Amino acid sequence: MAPERAHFHVVPVPYEKTVSYGNGTAKGPGAIIEASSQLKRFDGASDPGAEGIYTWPAIDCSGKPERVIGDIAAAVGRILKLKKIPVVLGGEHTVTWGVIKGYLDAGERDFGVVQIDAHADLRDAYEGDKYSHASVMRRVVEAGVPLVQLGNRAYCEEERAARKAHKVLAHDAADLVPRNVSKIRLPKKFPSKVFFTVDVDGIDPSVLPATGTPVPGGLGWYQTLGLFESVARQRRIIGFDVMEFAPIAGFHAFDFAAALLTYKLMGIVQRSG
């Protein structure tokens, strides 16, 4: 299908430079795309594939972070110019800053970010690197983009202070998981458009352990989908990403789970459109 006809534009970004525990996220986009061949078109509620899905060549992730981030931003800008929905597959979470920069460079201003993640990613720098995966949301809020965090359960005092300084609304795992909360209410003043970023370590490792920094006590499968859908019912989703998936050799179930997650999020966007 020609890119002009496809509603969802998948951008693989196998970027991995600053992972701080396990590695393998560079192999995540390829594994998700390969596993997607096993998906059924009907996702249980609708047929996201009917909207058209176009997959771009993977971003070249060699070279300095600034160049890669610029290339990610440019790729997102091309998709936005076509008035389509970017679906970005990482790669470590640093990729999301390139994605958000693409929206900003394209002139998007009235949008917010909602993040599912085990970690807050709000450090000013980690190990001296401002482009660390542990600092990606700090770059986002410093750019003036409002942020809501869901499912966090591992963050430091610096990140707690950053939440307060940048007025970040957080529904941590301790608030969501024990009571199986699958719906949240966004503040009335939160922007009308949302980019949704999903770090797969936000999901409990008993469900999806294929990630470099797993933390117990995370979101369940249906809870994750429910939270995404609750946001989609309140605001217009203008794009999303799936980050930090690190396939485990011999365990293709996790590759399929990441591909199905991506496809089901497309379905929610389709039905909320």
Order of alpha helices (4+ residues) and beta strands (2+ residues): beta-alpha-beta-alpha-beta-alpha-beta-alpha-beta-alpha-beta-alpha-beta-alpha-beta-alpha
